[in-house]
Structures are given as C-alpha cells and as structure tokens.
Amino acid sequence: PDITAPGINILAAYSLATSPSNLPSDTRRVPYNLQQGTSMSCPHVAGIAGLLKTLHPNWSPAAIKSAIMTTATTLDNTNQPIQNAFNNISTPFEYGSGHIQPNLAMDPGLVYDLTTTD
C-alpha cells in the first residue's frame, strides 16, 4: 500500500436491506453499523485528497499524493511503531509510507510533482 488510513471500527451508514450480521435469521435493521477494512479507509483518503485540492487548486494528483505520503507517520496513536493484527511491528509492506496525517499534509513544506514525461 501507499498509505494507511482509519479503517477499524468506523461508524458508517448501513443498508436497511440487510441485518448487521448478514445472517438470514437476523431480522434486526440498523441505519448505522461499525465497519472495517479498505472500504472504510478509502473514503478517508479520498476526502483528504479533496481537501488538499481545495486548499491547493494548482496541485497535480502526484503533488497531492506526495503531500499525503511524505507527511505520514509510522507511529500509532500511542507513539509506538504501528503493529499488525498479530501484534508484531509492521513493515512498510503492511503500512506503506505510514498512517495518514491530514493536518500535516495541508502544509507539507515540499511536494514531489510528476508529469507524464517523468
């Protein structure tokens, strides 16, 4: 991955056409449910990219990606190295450049831009 974003226990809108457990015997219906995975991380990153494009309308997609990736952190919210599901320290193959930090990405100081000739 290029980046890691919030994707665990995200309160999200949920279809009333199915139950929270997706079991046929479950007749409950809820408008919101806790979700996890890339389906929850992707909207966070897309929203941050939209925010950056609003703040910097002349930035290319490559510049936006650069700002996001160069300001990411490899530490969790307790200032410890990011861990995987097995409580082992993760590697860049698991978290990419790190966990996204939108406040820092707004003013990264330096962005690496690319064009089609690059």
QUIZIVEN-V334791 format. One record per pair of residues at least 24 apart in sequence whose C-alpha atoms are under 10 Angstrom apart, sorted by the first residue. I is the first residue (numbers start at 1). J is the second residue. Records with the same first field share a line. If there is no record, write none. Layout:
I: J + J
This chain:
1: 92 + 93 + 94 + 95 + 96 + 97 + 98
2: 65 + 68 + 69 + 92 + 93 + 94 + 95 + 96 + 97 + 98 + 99 + 100
3: 41 + 45 + 65 + 68 + 69 + 70 + 72 + 73 + 92 + 94 + 95 + 96 + 97 + 98 + 99 + 100
4: 38 + 41 + 42 + 44 + 45 + 69 + 72 + 73 + 74 + 94 + 95 + 96 + 97 + 98 + 99 + 100 + 101
5: 37 + 38 + 40 + 41 + 42 + 43 + 44 + 45 + 72 + 95 + 98 + 99 + 100 + 101
6: 36 + 37 + 38 + 40 + 41 + 42 + 43 + 44 + 45 + 99 + 100
7: 35 + 36 + 37 + 38 + 39 + 40 + 41 + 42 + 43 + 44
8: 34 + 35 + 36 + 37 + 38 + 40 + 41
9: 33 + 34 + 35 + 36 + 37 + 40
10: 34 + 35 + 36 + 37 + 40 + 41
11: 35 + 36 + 40
12: 36 + 40
44: 100 + 102
45: 100 + 101 + 102
47: 102
48: 100 + 101 + 102 + 103 + 105 + 106
49: 102 + 105 + 106
51: 102 + 105 + 106
52: 102 + 103 + 105 + 106 + 107
53: 106
55: 106 + 107
56: 106 + 107
59: 111 + 113
60: 113 + 114 + 115
61: 113 + 114 + 115
62: 111 + 112 + 113 + 114 + 115
63: 110 + 111 + 112 + 113 + 114 + 115
64: 105 + 106 + 108 + 111 + 112 + 113
65: 105 + 111 + 112 + 113
66: 105 + 108 + 110 + 111 + 112 + 113 + 114
67: 100 + 101 + 102 + 104 + 105 + 106 + 107 + 108 + 109 + 110 + 111 + 112 + 113
68: 97 + 98 + 99 + 100 + 101 + 102 + 103 + 104 + 105 + 106 + 107 + 108 + 111
69: 96 + 97 + 98 + 99 + 100 + 101 + 105 + 108 + 111
70: 97 + 98 + 100 + 101 + 104 + 105 + 108 + 109 + 110 + 111 + 112
71: 97 + 98 + 99 + 100 + 101 + 102 + 103 + 104 + 105 + 106 + 107 + 108 + 109 + 110 + 111
72: 96 + 97 + 98 + 99 + 100 + 101 + 102 + 104 + 105
73: 97 + 98 + 99 + 100 + 101
74: 98 + 99 + 100
75: 99
